[in-house]
Amino acid sequence: MLSRTLLLIVVFVASLAAQSTVGSISGIVTDSSGAAVPGCLVSANNTQTGQKVSVRTQETGYYVFASLPTGVYALTAEKEGFRMSERSGVILDAASRRTVDFALEVGAVTESVNVAAGVEQVQTSSGDIGRLINNQQLNEIALNGRNYSQLLRLIPGAVATNLDPFSLALSTTGQRINGVRSDSIYFTFDGIENMDNGGMINAAVNPNADTIAEVKILTSSYSAEFGGRSGALVNVVTKSGTKEFHGTLFEFVRNDSFDARSFFARQVDPLRFNDFGYTLGGPVYIPRKWNADRNKLFFFLSQEWKYTHLGVVRLGQVPTQDERNGDYRGSTLPAPVDPLNGQPFPNRMVPASRWSKNGPALLKPFRRRISRARAEITARATSAAPTRASCSSASITCPLRRRRSAGDGLTMNGKSSTPSRAAR
């Protein structure tokens, strides 16, 4: 008894989680006079997988497919004494409701009327406001950093809060939608919650763009089944295998060889970004023994690897030689103030007698770095060909900009924990 109860609980939870990944198709079947046609057989055939589902209309002529996987469907309506009617190209998105009505004409069942669905399919069965990012957009829009959440900025009302493509990673706070706080957006993955509820700002899984069939964003007025946060709902629907085998191999590359330097950098920042992987999907079958029609069971798998090496240019200021000697006459800094009387020092000069005992000791590192920078510049000036400055310690250096004084044009190097090239 306990095992049966647990099984029912698992099935119930799975059905609740799957509500975000399926859609529904409903409509009314009438005859040429507008009267309802009860008992009419309506079938929905998924043209990608070959799966077929059938229902019969009620006394009012109403039918509904309450839970269909996303895909492209061909619907048929047939009853004795009427021509078979078909609607092809009906696109069903996740968490969407489509209305497809039929008007049957008198005739033989062997005769049929085929109607292709229009490009624009208006949803009239619910009042929720949402947007869809389809597979074509996922495949054709270039993503710097290959993070699907960047595509959320395509929808009306979305504003980016993080423009660094390499810092997004699992973050769910890279955008605001309709002015709601970024940490109020609710992310799901095939209908299952995809949130790190400890930090509230990260997703548990970040699928690569090649595994995603579509991304459905419900921004407002959606039903209670999609509750969880006060903001928008972002549901990622992954691809499924089809009747045919399909696979891809991919690699996306970014390299500093292709880049221009930033405005403040002396040279191009080091960058190595390699994103590569594969996808494979198809039917599971045993030829002439099981699932020979390849319309019962499918598989889809994918793997992705990302390798990133970034360099960052940091800007800083250090005191000039005159400032280290207490002379601020040629400095752009405010005049130093005497703490005893609250007035600026005369002639913008701080006498050595007023220096702190620790002051000169704190300035020693700057003197050593200036001496090293002068030696590097002298070595470059006397060299026949420009060479890269070497590091005297294990840490890699990055450029720092210092304040200049009259007749002094040195640029110093300071240690940094981020990889970057030494300034020339």
C-alpha positions as CSV (number, residue, x, y, z in Angstrom):
1,M,0.0,0.0,0.0
2,L,2.8,2.4,0.9
3,S,4.6,1.7,-2.4
4,R,1.4,2.5,-4.4
5,T,0.9,5.7,-2.4
6,L,4.5,6.8,-3.2
7,L,4.0,6.0,-6.9
8,L,0.9,8.1,-7.0
9,I,2.7,11.0,-5.4
10,V,5.6,10.8,-7.8
11,V,3.2,10.6,-10.8
12,F,1.2,13.6,-9.4
13,V,4.3,15.7,-8.9
14,A,5.7,14.8,-12.3
15,S,2.4,15.9,-13.9
16,L,2.5,19.2,-12.1
17,A,6.1,19.8,-13.2
18,A,5.2,19.0,-16.8
19,Q,2.5,21.6,-17.1
20,S,5.0,24.2,-18.2
21,T,6.3,22.1,-21.0
22,V,3.1,21.1,-22.7
23,G,0.3,23.0,-24.4
24,S,-3.4,22.4,-25.3
25,I,-5.4,22.5,-28.5
26,S,-9.2,22.9,-28.4
27,G,-12.0,24.0,-30.7
28,I,-15.6,23.3,-31.9
29,V,-16.6,21.2,-34.8
30,T,-19.7,22.4,-36.7
31,D,-21.4,21.6,-40.0
32,S,-22.0,24.1,-42.9
33,S,-25.1,25.5,-41.1
34,G,-23.2,26.1,-37.9
35,A,-24.8,23.3,-35.9
36,A,-22.6,21.3,-33.6
37,V,-21.3,17.9,-34.7
38,P,-21.1,15.5,-31.7
39,G,-19.1,12.3,-31.8
40,C,-16.7,13.6,-34.5
41,L,-13.3,12.0,-34.3
42,V,-10.5,14.6,-34.0
43,S,-6.9,13.5,-34.3
44,A,-3.7,15.4,-33.6
45,N,-0.5,14.1,-35.3
46,N,2.9,15.4,-34.3
47,T,4.7,15.7,-37.6
48,Q,8.1,15.6,-36.0
49,T,7.7,12.4,-33.9
50,G,4.8,10.7,-35.6
51,Q,2.9,10.4,-32.3
52,K,-0.9,10.6,-32.8
53,V,-3.7,11.3,-30.3
54,S,-7.4,11.2,-30.9
55,V,-10.5,12.4,-29.1
56,R,-14.2,12.7,-29.9
57,T,-16.3,15.9,-29.7
58,Q,-18.9,16.4,-27.0
59,E,-22.6,17.0,-27.6
60,T,-21.8,20.7,-28.1
61,G,-19.2,19.8,-30.7
62,Y,-16.3,20.8,-28.3
63,Y,-13.1,18.9,-28.2
64,V,-9.8,19.5,-26.3
65,F,-6.3,18.0,-26.2
66,A,-5.4,19.1,-22.7
67,S,-1.7,18.1,-22.6
68,L,0.3,17.9,-25.8
69,P,4.1,18.1,-26.1
70,T,5.4,21.1,-28.0
71,G,5.8,20.7,-31.7
72,V,4.1,21.1,-35.1
73,Y,0.8,19.3,-35.4
74,A,-1.6,18.3,-38.2
75,L,-5.2,18.0,-37.0
76,T,-8.0,16.1,-38.7
77,A,-11.7,15.9,-38.1
78,E,-13.8,13.1,-39.7
79,K,-17.3,11.7,-39.3
80,E,-19.5,9.6,-41.5
81,G,-21.4,11.6,-44.0
82,F,-18.9,14.5,-44.0
83,R,-15.7,15.2,-45.8
84,M,-12.6,14.9,-43.7
85,S,-11.1,18.3,-42.8
86,E,-7.5,18.8,-42.0
87,R,-5.5,21.7,-40.5
88,S,-1.7,21.4,-41.0
89,G,1.2,23.4,-39.6
90,V,-0.4,24.1,-36.2
91,I,2.5,25.2,-34.0
92,L,2.1,24.4,-30.3
93,D,4.4,26.2,-27.8
94,A,5.0,25.4,-24.2
95,A,2.3,26.7,-21.8
96,S,0.2,27.8,-24.8
97,R,-3.4,27.2,-25.7
98,R,-4.4,27.1,-29.4
99,T,-8.0,27.2,-30.7
100,V,-8.6,25.3,-34.0
101,D,-12.2,25.1,-35.2
102,F,-13.6,22.9,-37.9
103,A,-16.5,23.5,-40.3
104,L,-17.4,20.1,-42.0
105,E,-18.9,19.9,-45.4
106,V,-21.3,17.2,-46.5
107,G,-19.6,14.6,-48.6
108,A,-17.9,11.2,-48.6
109,V,-15.4,10.4,-45.9
110,T,-12.8,9.6,-48.7
111,E,-13.0,13.3,-49.7
112,S,-11.0,15.8,-47.7
113,V,-10.5,19.5,-47.2
114,N,-7.0,20.6,-46.4
115,V,-6.2,24.0,-44.8
116,A,-2.7,25.2,-43.9
117,A,-2.5,27.1,-40.6
118,G,-1.5,30.8,-41.0
119,V,1.8,32.1,-39.9
120,E,0.2,34.2,-37.1
121,Q,-1.7,32.1,-34.7
122,V,-3.5,34.3,-32.2
123,Q,-4.1,32.8,-28.8
124,T,-7.6,33.5,-27.7
125,S,-8.1,30.9,-25.0
126,S,-6.2,32.7,-22.2
127,G,-5.3,36.2,-21.2
128,D,-1.7,35.6,-20.2
129,I,0.9,37.9,-21.7
130,G,4.0,36.1,-22.9
131,R,6.7,35.9,-25.5
132,L,8.4,33.0,-27.2
133,I,12.1,32.6,-28.2
134,N,12.0,29.9,-30.8
135,N,14.6,27.5,-32.1
136,Q,15.4,29.7,-35.2
137,Q,16.4,32.6,-32.9
138,L,18.4,30.3,-30.7
139,N,20.3,29.0,-33.8
140,E,20.8,32.2,-35.8
141,I,21.4,35.0,-33.2
142,A,25.0,35.3,-32.2
143,L,25.5,35.1,-28.4
144,N,28.7,36.6,-27.0
145,G,29.5,34.0,-24.3
146,R,26.9,31.5,-25.4
147,N,24.4,32.1,-22.6
148,Y,20.8,31.6,-23.5
149,S,19.6,34.1,-20.9
150,Q,21.0,36.9,-23.1
151,L,18.1,36.3,-25.4
152,L,15.6,37.4,-22.8
153,R,16.6,41.0,-23.7
154,L,14.7,40.5,-27.0
155,I,11.3,40.7,-25.4
156,P,9.5,44.0,-24.7
157,G,10.0,45.3,-21.2
158,A,13.4,43.6,-20.6
159,V,16.4,45.6,-19.5
160,A,19.9,44.2,-19.2
161,T,21.5,44.7,-15.8
162,N,24.8,42.9,-16.6
163,L,26.6,43.5,-19.9
164,D,29.6,41.3,-19.2
165,P,28.9,38.1,-21.2
166,F,31.5,36.0,-19.3
167,S,30.2,36.9,-15.8
168,L,26.6,35.6,-16.3
169,A,27.3,31.9,-15.9
170,L,24.5,30.6,-13.7
171,S,23.2,34.0,-12.8
172,T,19.5,34.7,-13.1
173,T,19.8,38.4,-12.4
174,G,21.2,39.6,-15.7
175,Q,18.0,41.4,-16.6
176,R,14.9,43.0,-15.3
177,I,11.5,42.4,-16.9
178,N,8.7,45.0,-16.7
179,G,10.5,46.8,-13.9
180,V,10.3,44.0,-11.4
181,R,13.5,43.2,-9.4
182,S,15.8,40.8,-11.2
183,D,15.8,38.3,-8.4
184,S,12.0,38.0,-8.7
185,I,12.2,36.2,-12.1
186,Y,11.3,32.5,-11.8
187,F,13.3,30.0,-14.0
188,T,12.2,26.5,-14.8
189,F,13.8,23.7,-16.9
190,D,11.3,21.5,-18.7
191,G,8.7,22.5,-16.1
192,I,11.0,21.8,-13.1
193,E,12.2,24.6,-10.8
194,N,15.6,25.7,-11.9
195,M,16.6,27.9,-9.0
196,D,19.3,27.9,-6.3
197,N,17.0,28.8,-3.4
198,G,19.9,29.3,-1.1
199,G,21.3,32.4,-2.9
200,M,18.1,33.2,-4.9
201,I,20.2,34.7,-7.7
202,N,21.5,31.6,-9.5
203,A,20.1,28.8,-11.6
204,A,20.8,25.1,-10.8
205,V,21.4,24.2,-14.5
206,N,22.5,26.4,-17.4
207,P,21.9,24.3,-20.6
208,N,23.8,25.1,-23.8
209,A,21.8,26.8,-26.5
210,D,22.0,23.8,-28.9
211,T,19.9,21.7,-26.5
212,I,17.0,24.2,-26.2
213,A,14.0,23.9,-28.4
214,E,12.4,27.1,-27.2
215,V,12.2,29.5,-24.3
216,K,8.8,30.7,-23.2
217,I,8.5,33.8,-21.1
218,L,5.3,34.6,-19.3
219,T,5.5,38.2,-18.2
220,S,2.0,38.9,-16.6
221,S,-1.6,37.6,-16.1
222,Y,-0.5,34.0,-16.2
223,S,-2.5,31.3,-14.3
224,A,-1.8,30.2,-10.8
225,E,-0.1,27.0,-11.9
226,F,3.0,29.0,-12.8
227,G,3.4,30.7,-9.4
228,G,6.6,30.9,-7.4
229,R,7.9,34.4,-7.8
230,S,6.3,37.8,-8.3
231,G,8.1,38.5,-11.6
232,A,8.2,36.8,-15.0
233,L,8.3,33.1,-15.6
234,V,11.1,31.8,-17.8
235,N,10.6,28.2,-18.9
236,V,13.3,26.4,-21.0
237,V,12.1,23.5,-23.1
238,T,14.8,21.2,-24.3
239,K,14.8,19.4,-27.6
240,S,13.5,15.9,-28.1
241,G,14.5,13.1,-30.4
242,T,12.5,12.7,-33.6
243,K,11.7,9.9,-36.1
244,E,15.0,10.6,-37.8
245,F,18.5,10.8,-36.3
246,H,20.0,14.3,-36.0
247,G,23.3,15.4,-34.5
248,T,25.6,18.4,-34.4
249,L,29.2,19.2,-33.6
250,F,30.0,22.7,-32.7
251,E,32.8,25.0,-31.5
252,F,32.6,28.8,-30.9
253,V,35.8,30.7,-30.5
254,R,36.8,34.1,-29.2
255,N,40.4,35.1,-29.2
256,D,42.3,38.4,-28.7
257,S,43.7,38.0,-32.2
258,F,40.3,39.0,-33.4
259,D,39.8,41.9,-31.0
260,A,40.6,45.5,-30.8
261,R,42.0,47.1,-27.6
262,S,39.8,48.9,-25.2
263,F,40.1,52.6,-24.8
264,F,42.2,52.6,-21.7
265,A,44.4,49.6,-22.6
266,R,47.9,50.0,-24.1
267,Q,47.3,46.7,-26.0
268,V,44.6,44.1,-26.5
269,D,43.5,42.3,-23.3
270,P,44.3,38.6,-23.3
271,L,41.3,36.5,-24.2
272,R,40.8,32.8,-24.9
273,F,37.2,31.5,-25.1
274,N,36.5,28.0,-26.5
275,D,32.9,26.6,-26.3
276,F,32.6,23.2,-28.0
277,G,30.4,20.1,-27.8
278,Y,27.9,17.9,-29.6
279,T,24.2,17.0,-29.7
280,L,22.6,13.7,-30.8
281,G,19.0,12.7,-31.0
282,G,16.7,10.1,-32.6
283,P,14.4,7.1,-32.1
284,V,15.0,4.1,-29.9
285,Y,13.9,1.0,-31.8
286,I,14.9,-2.5,-32.8
287,P,14.4,-3.0,-36.6
288,R,11.5,-5.3,-37.5
289,K,11.0,-6.3,-33.8
290,W,10.1,-3.3,-31.6
291,N,9.0,0.3,-32.5
292,A,9.7,-0.4,-36.2
293,D,7.6,2.7,-37.0
294,R,9.9,4.8,-34.8
295,N,7.1,6.8,-33.1
296,K,7.1,5.5,-29.5
297,L,10.4,6.2,-27.8
298,F,13.1,8.8,-28.5
299,F,16.4,10.0,-27.0
300,F,18.4,13.3,-27.0
301,L,21.7,13.9,-25.4
302,S,24.3,16.7,-25.4
303,Q,27.5,17.7,-23.8
304,E,29.3,21.1,-23.8
305,W,32.7,22.3,-22.5
306,K,33.7,25.9,-21.9
307,Y,37.3,27.1,-21.4
308,T,37.8,30.8,-20.6
309,H,41.0,32.7,-19.9
310,L,40.5,36.4,-19.4
311,G,42.8,39.4,-18.9
312,V,41.7,42.6,-17.2
313,V,43.3,46.0,-17.4
314,R,43.2,47.8,-14.1
315,L,43.7,51.5,-13.7
316,G,45.2,53.2,-10.6
317,Q,47.0,56.3,-9.5
318,V,50.3,56.6,-7.6
319,P,51.9,59.8,-6.2
320,T,54.4,61.7,-8.3
321,Q,58.0,62.3,-7.1
322,D,57.1,65.9,-6.0
323,E,54.1,64.7,-4.1
324,R,56.2,62.1,-2.3
325,N,58.5,64.9,-1.2
326,G,55.5,67.0,0.1
327,D,55.4,69.4,-2.9
328,Y,51.9,69.8,-4.3
329,R,52.5,73.0,-6.2
330,G,52.3,71.3,-9.6
331,S,49.7,68.7,-8.5
332,T,46.1,68.5,-9.6
333,L,45.2,67.2,-6.2
334,P,43.6,69.6,-3.6
335,A,46.0,71.5,-1.4
336,P,46.9,69.5,1.7
337,V,45.3,70.8,4.9
338,D,47.1,71.3,8.2
339,P,45.2,69.2,10.7
340,L,46.2,71.6,13.5
341,N,44.5,74.7,12.2
342,G,42.4,73.4,9.3
343,Q,44.1,75.7,6.8
344,P,46.0,74.6,3.7
345,F,49.8,74.4,4.1
346,P,51.6,77.6,2.8
347,N,52.6,77.4,-0.8
348,R,51.0,73.9,-1.1
349,M,54.1,72.3,0.5
350,V,54.1,70.0,3.5
351,P,57.4,70.4,5.5
352,A,59.3,67.2,6.3
353,S,59.0,68.1,10.0
354,R,55.3,67.5,9.8
355,W,55.6,64.1,8.2
356,S,54.4,61.0,10.0
357,K,57.1,58.5,11.1
358,N,55.4,55.8,9.0
359,G,54.9,58.0,6.0
360,P,58.3,57.5,4.3
361,A,58.1,53.7,4.9
362,L,54.7,53.5,3.2
363,L,56.1,55.3,0.2
364,K,59.1,52.9,-0.3
365,P,57.2,50.4,-2.5
366,F,56.3,53.2,-4.9
367,R,60.0,54.2,-5.1
368,R,61.0,50.7,-5.9
369,R,58.4,50.3,-8.6
370,I,59.3,53.6,-10.2
371,S,62.9,52.5,-10.3
372,R,62.0,49.3,-12.0
373,A,59.7,51.1,-14.5
374,R,62.5,53.5,-15.4
375,A,64.9,50.5,-16.0
376,E,62.3,48.8,-18.2
377,I,61.8,52.0,-20.3
378,T,65.5,52.5,-20.7
379,A,66.0,48.9,-21.8
380,R,63.2,49.3,-24.4
381,A,64.6,52.5,-25.7
382,T,68.1,51.0,-26.2
383,S,66.8,47.8,-27.7
384,A,66.8,47.4,-31.5
385,A,63.4,45.7,-31.4
386,P,60.6,46.1,-28.9
387,T,60.4,43.3,-26.4
388,R,57.9,42.4,-23.7
389,A,58.7,43.6,-20.1
390,S,59.7,40.7,-17.9
391,C,58.4,40.0,-14.4
392,S,60.7,39.8,-11.4
393,S,58.3,37.8,-9.4
394,A,55.9,34.9,-9.9
395,S,52.8,37.1,-10.2
396,I,51.9,38.5,-13.6
397,T,51.7,42.2,-14.0
398,C,49.1,44.5,-15.3
399,P,49.3,48.1,-16.3
400,L,48.7,50.9,-13.8
401,R,48.6,54.5,-14.7
402,R,50.3,57.0,-12.4
403,R,49.9,60.7,-12.0
404,R,52.4,62.8,-14.0
405,S,54.4,65.8,-12.9
406,A,56.4,68.3,-15.0
407,G,59.1,66.5,-17.1
408,D,58.0,63.1,-15.9
409,G,56.3,60.7,-18.3
410,L,56.8,57.3,-16.7
411,T,54.3,54.5,-16.6
412,M,54.6,52.0,-13.8
413,N,53.7,48.3,-13.5
414,G,51.9,46.9,-10.4
415,K,51.3,43.4,-9.4
416,S,47.8,41.9,-10.0
417,S,46.2,38.6,-9.5
418,T,44.5,38.7,-12.9
419,P,46.4,37.7,-16.0
420,S,47.3,40.5,-18.3
421,R,50.3,41.7,-20.3
422,A,52.8,44.2,-19.0
423,A,52.5,47.8,-20.3
424,R,54.9,48.9,-22.9
